Amino acid sequence: MKKRFPVLALLSLALLGFRSIPSLVGWPDYFPEPVYNFEKNPVNASETELGRKLFYDPVLSLDSSTSCASCHSPYNSFAHVDHKLSHGIYDSIGKRNAPALFNLAWQPSFMWDGAVNNIEVQPLAPISNHSEMNESIEHVVMKLQRSDVYPLLFFKAFGDSVITGHNVLMALAQFQLTLVSKSSKYDSVMDHSATFTAQEQNGYTLFRKNCSTCHAEPLFSTYGFASNGLAVDTFLRDYGRFAVTHNAKDSFLFKIPSLRNVSYTYPYMHDGRFATLYQVVNYYSDGLRPSTYISPPLKNRLLFSASEKVDLVAFLLTLSDKNFIFNKEFGPPRREKSVVPGKN
Amino acid sequence: MKSLFRIAGLWIVLVALMMFSTSFVGLRYVAVTFNGTFGKQELLPGRKYACVSENDSISVSTCRFYVSKVELLSDGVVQDQLDYKLVDLFDSTQTRISFLYSTYSAVTSIRFQLGIDSTTNVAGVGEGDLDPVKGMYWAWQSGYINMKLEGTSKLCEKDRNEFQYHLGGYASPYNSLQTIELKVDNSNDIQVNVDVEQFFSRTDMKSISHVMSPSVKAVELAGNAAKMFSISE
């Protein structure tokens, strides 16, 4: 009996070491503390790997046609390039532009209107939305339980092959929490391993003067809500956060998106109405119209000169994080034999 | 082999000690059971109940609700607590809560919240009865549905004679959480009456046939729902 203790201790230490790898989610010193409680739910390798597999698996949709990655492609910083509005099963089209996914641990709320309060429950929204995946979490759990591969993967991740909604959502959350974008040129400048060109530096100065109230460094968003005065699309009739709070003050407010990776995530705005960064800069410079609902920092037009616009865009390009979008850890998992029964 | 006997022996002694101490320190089971009624009649799924005031009938197909922070009190002092339980009035395996009550003092009241509090609502995905697969979670907007009451009535003719009350909402000003306290006469078998007629008689079913999101209506109806609970004589 005595002899077994060291063995057991070593084994449990090894298991502990295997289960929590802190480096899975790391961030530079100049990032603030994340909002997500990693102490309560530490990220571990097997859950993350399972979450990654689920993220890329269309089994989450009713007809096994649409995965999370269908609208959140890794090569576009997990946004949906060239698509104004999100797509779903049966070629349906949603109401809003699919947002890029990164640095989610720092976001206090999710969706353009902040309707979702925690990353762990966020997937419930697209899974059940009729023009996205049109599925239910109950049925997803049933399909996964019947598959050849998932019960084992859930056992590896959670020590239980009986799949629960909680575990599906935790795995998806863990994978998404590892999507940290922190190695753009801007980040290199911040850690003094690179310098801006004169043009980028000029753009940075303009940015800090005109844009950083809402798109605050280093995350390039306060993740608050604001109205940038865009005219309401008469077809979509989207009043933003008002739909969540029913408070007239919240009319036309949308979540401020981060500008990191902004060069990859076109088209822009909650309804994808602008195709290029120049259109966006032109709008803020020349297109803002006085409106009751526009947020205070935008009460006056920003009025950039032609060369200032070019400089500003040059700076915005320094927020592109190639290491992030080409990170193999974030891409589709290696293909395995996956037998998932059809819809039922 | 010898050590195996020793462990078994120790085990038996422990169990015996536990059983002995149970009676010694006054451990006893206190069960709380929720029973659906429509007025004085037992509530059965799909059965039509005469609705006196409107000369109409109501039938209920679903009545599920969360009770949370369920506390047994003795003269105002909390003696025991259970975090949460999803009650389904039409599933007899899901209507009962058991406490291993550990003091001699009499249970004089029971207190619980009808619904899930805001702390739990913002804490991410839950397990067990709080797992979203239980169908008591809103997908498009975060938050638990505190109570689902569904069925049919001709009062709801503009809505295909169907009513669906999904009552929830944790954030101000639409916080629909209700706190209920009921007096108990020191019983080990607390029978809580859930009289849905108390809800229907207070609810204007003609103008409100469905509530599916946090709103003024949801808060108002949650107040009506709190009136359903009483202790059976």
Chai-1 contact restraints between the chains, C-beta under 6 A:
chainA,res_idxA,chainB,res_idxB,connection_type,confidence,min_distance_angstrom,max_distance_angstrom,comment,restraint_id
A,A115,B,Q141,contact,1.0,0.0,6.0,A-B,restraint_1
A,V116,B,S142,contact,1.0,0.0,6.0,A-B,restraint_2
A,N117,B,V122,contact,1.0,0.0,6.0,A-B,restraint_3
A,N117,B,S142,contact,1.0,0.0,6.0,A-B,restraint_4
A,N118,B,G124,contact,1.0,0.0,6.0,A-B,restraint_5
A,E120,B,G124,contact,1.0,0.0,6.0,A-B,restraint_6
A,E120,B,V125,contact,1.0,0.0,6.0,A-B,restraint_7
A,V121,B,V125,contact,1.0,0.0,6.0,A-B,restraint_8
A,V121,B,S142,contact,1.0,0.0,6.0,A-B,restraint_9
A,L124,B,P132,contact,1.0,0.0,6.0,A-B,restraint_10
A,L124,B,A139,contact,1.0,0.0,6.0,A-B,restraint_11
A,A125,B,A139,contact,1.0,0.0,6.0,A-B,restraint_12
A,A125,B,W140,contact,1.0,0.0,6.0,A-B,restraint_13
A,S128,B,A139,contact,1.0,0.0,6.0,A-B,restraint_14
A,I137,B,P132,contact,1.0,0.0,6.0,A-B,restraint_15
A,I137,B,V133,contact,1.0,0.0,6.0,A-B,restraint_16
A,E138,B,V133,contact,1.0,0.0,6.0,A-B,restraint_17
A,V141,B,V133,contact,1.0,0.0,6.0,A-B,restraint_18
A,T164,B,D131,contact,1.0,0.0,6.0,A-B,restraint_19
A,G165,B,D131,contact,1.0,0.0,6.0,A-B,restraint_20
A,G165,B,P132,contact,1.0,0.0,6.0,A-B,restraint_21
A,G165,B,V133,contact,1.0,0.0,6.0,A-B,restraint_22
A,H166,B,V125,contact,1.0,0.0,6.0,A-B,restraint_23
A,H166,B,E127,contact,1.0,0.0,6.0,A-B,restraint_24
A,H166,B,D131,contact,1.0,0.0,6.0,A-B,restraint_25
A,L169,B,V125,contact,1.0,0.0,6.0,A-B,restraint_26
